[in-house]
Amino acid sequence: MSAKAGSGQLLAIRPAGGTGQHARPHQTFAHPLKARLVDTRTDIPVADSEVTFVWDSMSQQALFEGDETTVTAHTDAQGYAETPPLVAGDAAGTATFTVIAEGAAPEQFEVTVDG
């Protein structure tokens, strides 16, 4: 059973993978960013909803494959949304991504480019 976004539920974005990982400059991170969208009252996953991952950092530290700074993915039947591969830039530091979905508070994900 799945819940639909925008139907009055209180939704939550939960980190489900990729956050906290490290890569060297110009390397692809081992895992994509992955979030799970759930109805907070029932803990039921929200299927077929858009989740957007937006790069927030001011310097180039990590971009999605193809040099994209924003990607949108649809949740699967279990409420998971996953990005394409994430590639480290040439600047060392922490890259922050804001993850958003309609009806849910934004969530922050971070990855680190090692110098």
DSSP file (Angstrom, degrees, kcal/mol; ACC not computed):
  #  RESIDUE AA STRUCTURE BP1 BP2  ACC     N-H-->O    O-->H-N    N-H-->O    O-->H-N    TCO  KAPPA ALPHA  PHI   PSI    X-CA   Y-CA   Z-CA
    1    1 A M              0   0    0      0, 0.0     2,-0.3     0, 0.0     0, 0.0   0.000 360.0 360.0 360.0 140.0    0.0    0.0    0.0
    2    2 A S        -     0   0    0     42,-0.1     2,-0.3    44,-0.1    44,-0.2  -0.928 360.0-135.5-130.7 156.4    1.3    3.5   -0.8
    3    3 A A        -     0   0    0     42,-1.2    44,-0.4    -2,-0.3     2,-0.4  -0.815  22.2-125.8-106.9 149.8    0.3    7.0    0.1
    4    4 A K    >   -     0   0    0     -2,-0.3     3,-1.2    42,-0.1     5,-0.4  -0.800  21.1-120.0 -97.7 135.0    0.1    9.9   -2.4
    5    5 A A  T 3  S+     0   0    0     -2,-0.4    98,-0.1    42,-0.3     5,-0.1  -0.418  97.9  31.4 -65.2 146.3    2.0   13.1   -1.9
    6    6 A G  T 3  S+     0   0    0      3,-0.2    -1,-0.2    96,-0.2    97,-0.1   0.486  85.9 107.4  85.6   3.1   -0.3   16.1   -1.7
    7    7 A S  S <  S-     0   0    0     -3,-1.2    -2,-0.1     2,-0.0    -3,-0.1   0.122 103.8 -86.0-101.7  21.7   -3.2   14.3   -0.2
    8    8 A G  S    S+     0   0    0      1,-0.3    -3,-0.1     3,-0.0     2,-0.1   0.384  84.4 135.1  97.3  -4.3   -2.9   15.8    3.2
    9    9 A Q        -     0   0    0     -5,-0.4     2,-0.8     1,-0.1    -1,-0.3  -0.384  59.8-120.5 -74.3 157.0   -0.3   13.5    4.8
   10   10 A L        -     0   0    0     -2,-0.1    30,-3.0    -5,-0.1    31,-0.5  -0.896  41.0-163.3 -94.1 113.3    2.6   14.8    6.7
   11   11 A L  E     -Ab  39 104A   0     92,-1.8    94,-0.7    -2,-0.8     2,-0.4  -0.614  11.4-159.4-103.4 158.6    5.6   13.4    4.8
   12   12 A A  E     -A   38   0A   0     26,-2.4    26,-2.3    -2,-0.2     2,-0.5  -0.997  12.8-141.7-136.8 142.1    9.2   12.9    5.7
   13   13 A I  E     -A   37   0A   0     92,-0.5    24,-0.2    -2,-0.4    86,-0.1  -0.902  24.1-168.9 -98.1 126.0   12.4   12.5    3.6
   14   14 A R  E     -A   36   0A   0     22,-2.9    22,-2.5    -2,-0.5     2,-0.1  -0.965  26.2-114.5-119.2 131.1   14.8   10.1    5.2
   15   15 A P  E     +A   35   0A   0      0, 0.0    20,-0.2     0, 0.0     3,-0.1  -0.388  37.0 170.6 -59.2 135.6   18.4    9.5    4.2
   16   16 A A  E     -     0   0A   0     18,-3.1     2,-0.2     1,-0.4    19,-0.2   0.342  57.2 -20.7-130.8   2.2   18.7    6.0    2.8
   17   17 A G  E    S+A   34   0A   0     17,-1.0    17,-2.6    14,-0.1    -1,-0.4  -0.765 104.2  44.1 162.9 153.4   22.2    6.0    1.3
   18   18 A G  S >  S+     0   0    0      1,-0.3     3,-1.2    15,-0.2    15,-0.2  -0.026  71.8 119.2  90.3 -30.9   25.1    8.0   -0.1
   19   19 A T  T 3  S+     0   0    0      1,-0.2    -1,-0.3    15,-0.2    92,-0.2  -0.437  73.7  24.0 -71.6 142.9   25.3   10.7    2.5
   20   20 A G  T 3  S+     0   0    0     90,-4.3    -1,-0.2     1,-0.3    91,-0.2   0.413  90.1 132.8  88.1  -1.9   28.5   11.0    4.5
   21   21 A Q    <   -     0   0    0     -3,-1.2    91,-2.6    89,-0.4     2,-0.3  -0.363  43.5-141.1 -84.7 166.1   30.7    9.3    1.9
   22   22 A H  E     +e  112   0B   0     89,-0.2     8,-0.4    -2,-0.1     2,-0.3  -0.889  18.6 173.7-124.4 151.4   34.1   10.5    0.6
   23   23 A A  E     -e  113   0B   0     89,-1.7    91,-2.8    -2,-0.3     6,-0.1  -0.973  31.6-111.7-149.2 158.6   35.8   10.6   -2.8
   24   24 A R    >   -     0   0    0     -2,-0.3     3,-2.0    89,-0.2    64,-0.3  -0.504  59.7 -67.9 -83.3 160.1   39.0   12.0   -4.2
   25   25 A P  T 3  S+     0   0    0      0, 0.0    65,-0.2     0, 0.0    -1,-0.2  -0.205 120.4   7.2 -51.3 136.0   38.9   14.9   -6.7
   26   26 A H  T 3  S+     0   0    0     63,-1.1     2,-0.2    62,-0.6    63,-0.1   0.493 101.5 122.9  68.8   7.7   37.3   13.9  -10.1
   27   27 A Q    <   -     0   0    0     -3,-2.0    61,-3.2    62,-0.2     2,-0.4  -0.653  67.0-113.6 -93.9 155.3   36.3   10.4   -8.9
   28   28 A T  B     -I   87   0C   0     -2,-0.2    59,-0.2    59,-0.2    -4,-0.1  -0.733  36.3-113.0 -83.5 133.3   32.8    9.1   -8.9
   29   29 A F        -     0   0    0     57,-3.2    57,-0.3    -2,-0.4    -6,-0.1  -0.348  23.9-119.2 -63.7 148.9   31.4    8.5   -5.4
   30   30 A A  S    S+     0   0    0     -8,-0.4    -1,-0.1     1,-0.1    -7,-0.1   0.803  93.4  29.6 -62.1 -31.3   30.8    4.8   -4.6
   31   31 A H  S    S-     0   0    0    -13,-0.2    55,-0.1    55,-0.1   -10,-0.1  -0.964  78.7-122.0-132.9 145.9   27.1    5.3   -4.1
   32   32 A P        -     0   0    0      0, 0.0     2,-0.3     0, 0.0   -13,-0.1  -0.343  44.8 -91.2 -72.4 165.9   24.4    7.6   -5.4
   33   33 A L        -     0   0    0     51,-0.4    50,-2.4   -15,-0.2     2,-0.4  -0.635  49.7-170.7 -75.5 139.9   22.4    9.7   -3.0
   34   34 A K  E     -AC  17  82A   0    -17,-2.6   -18,-3.1    -2,-0.3   -17,-1.0  -0.998   8.9-178.7-139.7 131.8   19.3    7.9   -2.0
   35   35 A A  E     -AC  15  81A   0     46,-2.6    46,-2.7    -2,-0.4     2,-0.4  -0.894  16.0-144.6-126.5 157.0   16.3    9.1    0.0
   36   36 A R  E     -AC  14  80A   0    -22,-2.5   -22,-2.9    -2,-0.3     2,-0.5  -0.991   9.2-152.2-123.5 131.6   13.1    7.5    1.2
   37   37 A L  E     +A   13   0A   0     42,-2.7     9,-2.9    -2,-0.4     2,-0.3  -0.904  25.1 168.4-105.0 123.7    9.8    9.3    1.3
   38   38 A V  E     -AD  12  45A   0    -26,-2.3   -26,-2.4    -2,-0.5     2,-0.6  -0.935  42.3-111.0-134.5 155.7    7.3    8.1    4.0
   39   39 A D  E  >  -A   11   0A   0      5,-2.7     4,-2.9    -2,-0.3     5,-0.4  -0.784  29.2-148.8 -80.7 120.4    4.0    9.2    5.6
   40   40 A T  T  4 S+     0   0    0    -30,-3.0    -1,-0.1    -2,-0.6   -29,-0.1   0.739  91.0  55.7 -69.7 -22.3    5.1   10.1    9.2
   41   41 A R  T  4 S+     0   0    0    -31,-0.5    -1,-0.2     1,-0.1   -30,-0.1   0.848 127.6  15.0 -77.4 -32.6    1.8    9.1   10.7
   42   42 A T  T  4 S-     0   0    0     -3,-0.4    -2,-0.2     2,-0.2    -1,-0.1   0.543  91.2-128.2-117.6 -12.0    1.8    5.6    9.4
   43   43 A D     <  +     0   0    0     -4,-2.9    -3,-0.2     1,-0.3    -2,-0.0   0.682  57.2 151.1  63.9  20.7    5.4    5.0    8.2
   44   44 A I        -     0   0    0     -5,-0.4    -5,-2.7     1,-0.1    -1,-0.3  -0.672  50.2-113.2 -81.7 133.6    4.0    3.9    4.9
   45   45 A P  B     -D   38   0A   0      0, 0.0   -42,-1.2     0, 0.0     2,-0.7  -0.346  22.1-129.6 -65.8 148.4    6.3    4.6    1.9
   46   46 A V        -     0   0    0     -9,-2.9     3,-0.4   -44,-0.2    -9,-0.3  -0.889  27.9-159.9-103.0 110.8    5.1    7.1   -0.6
   47   47 A A        +     0   0    0     -2,-0.7   -42,-0.3   -44,-0.4    29,-0.2  -0.524  61.8  16.2 -90.6 156.1    5.4    5.7   -4.1
   48   48 A D  S    S+     0   0    0     27,-1.6     2,-0.3     1,-0.2    -1,-0.2   0.846  87.9 132.0  54.3  45.0    5.5    7.5   -7.5
   49   49 A S        -     0   0    0     -3,-0.4    26,-2.4    27,-0.1     2,-0.3  -0.920  59.0-108.8-122.0 151.5    6.3   11.0   -6.1
   50   50 A E  E     -F   74   0B   0     -2,-0.3    52,-0.5    24,-0.2     2,-0.4  -0.621  29.2-174.0 -81.9 135.4    9.0   13.4   -7.2
   51   51 A V  E     -F   73   0B   0     22,-2.7    22,-2.7    -2,-0.3     2,-0.5  -1.000  10.2-155.9-125.9 128.0   12.1   13.9   -5.0
   52   52 A T  E     -FG  72 100B   0     48,-3.0    48,-2.7    -2,-0.4     2,-0.5  -0.904   5.4-158.2-112.9 133.3   14.5   16.6   -6.0
   53   53 A F  E     -FG  71  99B   0     18,-3.0    18,-2.1    -2,-0.5     2,-0.5  -0.946  15.2-171.1-109.3 118.8   18.2   16.7   -5.0
   54   54 A V  E     -FG  70  98B   0     44,-2.8    44,-2.8    -2,-0.5     2,-0.4  -0.951  21.5-131.1-119.9 126.1   19.7   20.2   -5.3
   55   55 A W  E     + G   0  97B   0     14,-2.7    42,-0.3    -2,-0.5    14,-0.0  -0.620  25.3 179.1 -74.5 127.1   23.4   21.0   -4.9
   56   56 A D        +     0   0    0     40,-3.4    41,-0.2    -2,-0.4    -1,-0.1   0.532  36.7 115.8-107.3 -11.6   23.8   23.9   -2.4
   57   57 A S        -     0   0    0     39,-0.8    38,-0.1     5,-0.1     4,-0.1  -0.232  57.8-143.4 -67.7 151.1   27.6   24.4   -2.2
   58   58 A M  S    S+     0   0    0      2,-0.1     2,-0.3     3,-0.0    -1,-0.1   0.703  84.0  50.3 -87.5 -22.1   29.1   27.6   -3.4
   59   59 A S  S    S-     0   0    0     32,-0.0     2,-0.7     3,-0.0     3,-0.3  -0.816 101.6 -92.3-113.4 157.8   32.3   26.0   -4.9
   60   60 A Q        +     0   0    0     -2,-0.3    31,-1.1     1,-0.2    30,-0.2  -0.553  68.5 134.2 -71.2 111.6   32.5   23.1   -7.2
   61   61 A Q        +     0   0    0     -2,-0.7    28,-2.7     1,-0.3     2,-0.3   0.619  69.7   2.2-127.9 -33.3   32.8   20.0   -5.0
   62   62 A A  E     +J   88   0C   0     26,-0.3     2,-0.3    -3,-0.3    -1,-0.3  -0.913  59.9 175.8-160.3 131.7   30.4   17.4   -6.3
   63   63 A L  E     -J   87   0C   0     24,-2.7    24,-3.6    -2,-0.3     6,-0.2  -0.934  35.9-101.5-132.6 156.3   28.0   17.3   -9.3
   64   64 A F  E >>  -JK  86  68C   0      4,-2.5     4,-1.3    -2,-0.3     3,-1.1  -0.428  62.2 -71.6 -72.6 154.9   25.8   14.7  -10.7
   65   65 A E  T 34 S+     0   0    0     20,-2.8     3,-0.3     1,-0.3    -1,-0.2  -0.161 127.0  34.0 -47.3 134.7   27.0   12.9  -13.8
   66   66 A G  T 34 S-     0   0    0      1,-0.2    -1,-0.3    -3,-0.1    -2,-0.1   0.595 129.5 -81.1  88.7  12.9   26.8   15.3  -16.8
   67   67 A D  T <4 S+     0   0    0     -3,-1.1     2,-0.3     1,-0.2    -2,-0.2   0.764  81.0 159.2  62.4  29.1   27.7   18.3  -14.6
   68   68 A E  B  <  -K   64   0C   0     -4,-1.3    -4,-2.5    -3,-0.3    -1,-0.2  -0.635  31.5-166.6 -83.0 139.1   24.1   18.6  -13.4
   69   69 A T  S    S+     0   0    0     -2,-0.3   -14,-2.7     1,-0.2     2,-0.4   0.600  75.9  37.6 -97.7 -15.4   23.5   20.5  -10.1
   70   70 A T  E     +F   54   0B   0    -16,-0.2     2,-0.3    -6,-0.1   -16,-0.2  -1.000  62.5 176.7-138.5 135.3   19.9   19.4   -9.7
   71   71 A V  E     -F   53   0B   0    -18,-2.1   -18,-3.0    -2,-0.4     2,-0.4  -0.991  14.3-152.8-136.2 148.9   18.2   16.1  -10.4
   72   72 A T  E     -F   52   0B   0     -2,-0.3     2,-0.3   -20,-0.2   -20,-0.2  -0.977  15.8-179.5-120.6 133.8   14.7   14.8   -9.9
   73   73 A A  E     -F   51   0B   0    -22,-2.7   -22,-2.7    -2,-0.4     2,-0.4  -0.932  24.1-124.0-128.8 152.7   13.8   11.2   -9.3
   74   74 A H  E     -F   50   0B   0     -2,-0.3     8,-0.3   -24,-0.2   -24,-0.2  -0.771  30.3-114.0 -95.5 142.6   10.5    9.3   -8.8
   75   75 A T        -     0   0    0    -26,-2.4   -27,-1.6    -2,-0.4     6,-0.2  -0.450  28.2-134.6 -72.0 147.1   10.1    7.1   -5.7
   76   76 A D    >   -     0   0    0      4,-2.1     3,-2.1   -29,-0.2   -28,-0.1  -0.161  43.0 -75.4 -87.3-171.1    9.6    3.4   -6.3
   77   77 A A  T 3  S+     0   0    0      1,-0.3   -30,-0.2   -30,-0.2    -2,-0.1   0.738 134.7  50.0 -61.6 -23.8    7.0    1.2   -4.6
   78   78 A Q  T 3  S-     0   0    0      2,-0.1    -1,-0.3   -32,-0.1   -32,-0.2   0.306 122.1-104.6 -97.4   7.2    9.0    1.3   -1.4
   79   79 A G  S <  S+     0   0    0     -3,-2.1   -42,-2.7     1,-0.3     2,-0.3   0.566  73.3 141.3  85.6   9.2    9.4    5.1   -1.4
   80   80 A Y  E     -C   36   0A   0    -44,-0.2    -4,-2.1   -35,-0.1     2,-0.4  -0.679  28.3-174.5 -91.5 139.4   13.0    5.2   -2.5
   81   81 A A  E     -C   35   0A   0    -46,-2.7   -46,-2.6    -2,-0.3     2,-0.4  -0.995   8.1-168.1-127.9 137.4   14.4    7.8   -4.9
   82   82 A E  E     -C   34   0A   0     -2,-0.4   -48,-0.2    -8,-0.3    -8,-0.1  -0.959  12.2-135.2-131.5 143.5   18.0    7.6   -6.1
   83   83 A T        -     0   0    0    -50,-2.4     3,-0.1    -2,-0.4   -31,-0.0  -0.403  30.0-100.6 -85.9 166.0   20.2   10.0   -8.0
   84   84 A P  S    S-     0   0    0      0, 0.0   -51,-0.4     0, 0.0    -1,-0.2  -0.247  70.8 -53.6 -68.5 176.0   22.5    9.3  -11.0
   85   85 A P        -     0   0    0      0, 0.0   -20,-2.8     0, 0.0     2,-0.5  -0.171  55.8-135.1 -54.8 148.5   26.2    8.9  -10.1
   86   86 A L  E     - J   0  64C   0    -57,-0.3   -57,-3.2   -22,-0.2     2,-0.4  -0.930  16.8-157.2-111.2 127.6   27.8   11.7   -8.2
   87   87 A V  E     -IJ  28  63C   0    -24,-3.6   -24,-2.7    -2,-0.5   -59,-0.2  -0.905  14.8-125.9-114.0 131.0   31.2   13.0   -9.3
   88   88 A A  E     - J   0  62C   0    -61,-3.2   -62,-0.6    -2,-0.4   -26,-0.3  -0.473  23.6-142.3 -71.4 140.5   33.7   14.9   -7.2
   89   89 A G        -     0   0    0    -28,-2.7   -63,-1.1     2,-0.3   -62,-0.2   0.025  32.1 -92.2 -83.4-161.1   34.9   18.2   -8.4
   90   90 A D  S    S+     0   0    0    -65,-0.2     2,-0.5   -30,-0.2   -29,-0.1   0.509  98.2  87.4 -96.7  -4.4   38.4   19.5   -8.1
   91   91 A A  S    S-     0   0    0    -31,-1.1    -2,-0.3     2,-0.0     2,-0.1  -0.835  73.9-132.8 -99.6 128.3   37.9   21.4   -4.8
   92   92 A A        +     0   0    0     -2,-0.5     2,-0.3    23,-0.1    22,-0.2  -0.467  59.8  73.3 -73.4 148.3   38.3   19.6   -1.5
   93   93 A G  E    S- H   0 113B   0     20,-2.5    20,-3.3    -2,-0.1     2,-0.5  -0.856  82.6 -47.1 141.4-173.2   35.6   20.1    1.1
   94   94 A T  E     - H   0 112B   0     -2,-0.3     2,-0.5    18,-0.2    18,-0.2  -0.809  41.7-155.1 -98.5 129.7   32.0   19.2    2.0
   95   95 A A  E     - H   0 111B   0     16,-3.0    16,-2.1    -2,-0.5     2,-0.4  -0.888  10.8-154.3-102.7 132.5   29.3   19.4   -0.6
   96   96 A T  E     - H   0 110B   0     -2,-0.5   -40,-3.4    14,-0.2   -39,-0.8  -0.886   8.2-169.0-111.0 137.8   25.8   19.9    0.7
   97   97 A F  E     -GH  55 109B   0     12,-3.0    12,-2.8    -2,-0.4     2,-0.5  -0.979  13.1-145.5-122.7 136.5   22.6   18.8   -1.1
   98   98 A T  E     -GH  54 108B   0    -44,-2.8   -44,-2.8    -2,-0.4     2,-0.5  -0.891  13.8-155.1 -99.0 131.5   19.1   19.8   -0.1
   99   99 A V  E     -GH  53 107B   0      8,-3.3     8,-2.1    -2,-0.5     2,-0.3  -0.927  17.4-178.6-109.4 126.6   16.5   17.1   -0.8
  100  100 A I  E     +G   52   0B   0    -48,-2.7   -48,-3.0    -2,-0.5     2,-0.3  -0.931  14.5 169.5-129.8 150.0   12.9   18.2   -1.3
  101  101 A A    >   -     0   0    0      3,-0.5     3,-2.0    -2,-0.3   -50,-0.1  -0.969  46.8 -89.9-152.1 145.8    9.5   16.7   -2.0
  102  102 A E  T 3  S+     0   0    0    -52,-0.5   -96,-0.2    -2,-0.3     3,-0.1  -0.347 113.1  16.3 -59.2 130.5    6.1   18.1   -1.9
  103  103 A G  T 3  S+     0   0    0      1,-0.2   -92,-1.8   -98,-0.1     2,-0.3   0.455 109.8  95.0  88.0   1.3    4.5   17.9    1.5
  104  104 A A  B <  S-b   11   0A   0     -3,-2.0    -3,-0.5   -94,-0.1    -1,-0.2  -0.932  77.7-111.3-126.7 149.0    7.8   17.2    3.3
  105  105 A A        -     0   0    0    -94,-0.7   -92,-0.5    -2,-0.3    -6,-0.0  -0.517  49.0 -97.9 -69.4 143.6   10.4   19.3    5.1
  106  106 A P        -     0   0    0      0, 0.0     2,-0.4     0, 0.0    -6,-0.2  -0.248  36.9-151.9 -61.3 152.4   13.7   19.6    3.2
  107  107 A E  E     - H   0  99B   0     -8,-2.1    -8,-3.3    -3,-0.1     2,-0.4  -0.965   7.6-133.0-126.7 144.0   16.5   17.3    4.3
  108  108 A Q  E     - H   0  98B   0     -2,-0.4     2,-0.4   -10,-0.2   -10,-0.2  -0.839  18.5-172.9-101.7 134.2   20.3   17.9    4.0
  109  109 A F  E     - H   0  97B   0    -12,-2.8   -12,-3.0    -2,-0.4     2,-0.4  -0.935   7.7-163.8-117.7 145.8   22.7   15.3    2.6
  110  110 A E  E     + H   0  96B   0     -2,-0.4   -90,-4.3   -14,-0.2   -89,-0.4  -0.988  11.9 178.6-133.6 144.1   26.5   15.8    2.6
  111  111 A V  E     - H   0  95B   0    -16,-2.1   -16,-3.0    -2,-0.4     2,-0.4  -0.934  21.2-133.6-133.2 159.6   29.4   14.2    0.9
  112  112 A T  E     -eH  22  94B   0    -91,-2.6   -89,-1.7    -2,-0.3     2,-0.6  -0.954   3.5-152.9-123.6 133.4   33.1   15.1    1.2
  113  113 A V  E     -eH  23  93B   0    -20,-3.3   -20,-2.5    -2,-0.4     2,-0.2  -0.916  26.2-140.1 -98.0 118.3   35.8   15.6   -1.5
  114  114 A D              0   0    0    -91,-2.8   -92,-0.0    -2,-0.6    -2,-0.0  -0.577 360.0 360.0 -81.9 141.2   39.1   14.7    0.0
  115  115 A G              0   0    0     -2,-0.2    -1,-0.1   -91,-0.1   -23,-0.1   0.448 360.0 360.0 -78.7 360.0   42.1   16.9   -0.8
